[in-house]
Amino acid sequence: MAPLSQQHLAGQRGVRGGVLVHCVAGISRSATLVIAWLMYHHSLSYDEAFRRLHAVRPWVMPNPGFRAQLQLFEQQGCDPAAWRAWRHSHPEHPGALVKLKPLGRRLD
């Protein structure tokens, strides 16, 4: 994933509250970032965040590795501090590769 933190994403919201998130195909990488953002900022499960994104962008499909990482993020309560602690205690796990930075405040 591109080195784009959730804090940066939140800071880029446009006048009408929107922000463009993209990757080469718009199927997996950008979808993963948006799903993680929805999970964190709206306290959604992975399944609900995926359903909401899929409803407006039916072609999105995070790859199996990203899906597993999002599900691990959900298991950690969508808490970046808990995620970092888990990553440091499980460095051998593929899910430990994702780095999320806390926003410090919630946007509703």
N, C-alpha and C positions, 0 to 999 in steps of 0.2 A: 504494500500500500504506500501511497505517496506520504511524505512526512507532513501531513495536515492534521493538526490537533483539533479536538472538539472546540477548544477555546478560540482558535483561529476561525473555524467554521462559524461559530456563533457571532464572532466579531465582524463577519463579512455580510451579514444579513442586509439585504437591500431595503430601499425605501418602502416597498410593499411587503417586506418581511420574507423575501425569497432569496435563495442563493443557488447558484448553479454548481452542481457537483458532477464531475464527469471523469471517465477514464476512456481508454481507447474504444472499447465496445459498449460500455454502459450496462454490462450484464452482471458482473461479479464484484469487481473492486469498488466501484462507486456505490453499488447497491449495499455492500457490506458496511461502508462508512455511514450511509444514511440510516440503515437498520440500527447500527450501534447508537447513533445519535437519537433516534426515536426511542430506543430502549431506555437510554439514560435520561433524556429530558421529559419523557412522558410516562415513565415507569411501566413500560410495556414488556411483555414476554417476547422472546424471539419470534414465536409463531404469530402473535398479533402484529408486531412491527413488520414482519415479512408480508402478512396479508394486506396491511395498509399500503405498503409500497407497491406490492404486486397489483393492487386494485387500480393504481394510476399509471404503472409501468409494467405491463404484463410480461415483458421479456426478461425481467430481472431474475437472476438465479445465482446466488453466491456459490462458489465452488465448495466441494465437501470440506476442505480445510478451513475456509472462512466460516462456513456454517458451524463447524465444531467449535471454533474460537468464539463465535457469538453465543453459542449455547453455554460455553464455559463462563463467559462474561455474565450471562443470566444467572448461572448457578452461584456466582459471587455477588449476587444482589445488584448487579449493574453499578457496583461501587469501585471506582478506579483505584482507591487505596487497597481494597481487598484483592483486586485483580493484580496489582503490583506485588503484593505480599505472596500471592499464589504463584506468580511467575518466578519469583526469586526462590521459592521452595521447590519448584518443579522445572528447572532449566532444561531438562532433557525432553520435556513434552512439547510437541509441535505448537500447541496453543500458547506457549510462553513467548512466541515470537511477536505477538501483537503488543504494541505499546500505546496505551491510552493516557492522555493527560487530563487531569480534572479541570473542569471549567471554573469551579469556585463559586458558582451561583447557578441557579436554575432559571431557565427561560420558559415561561408558560404562555 
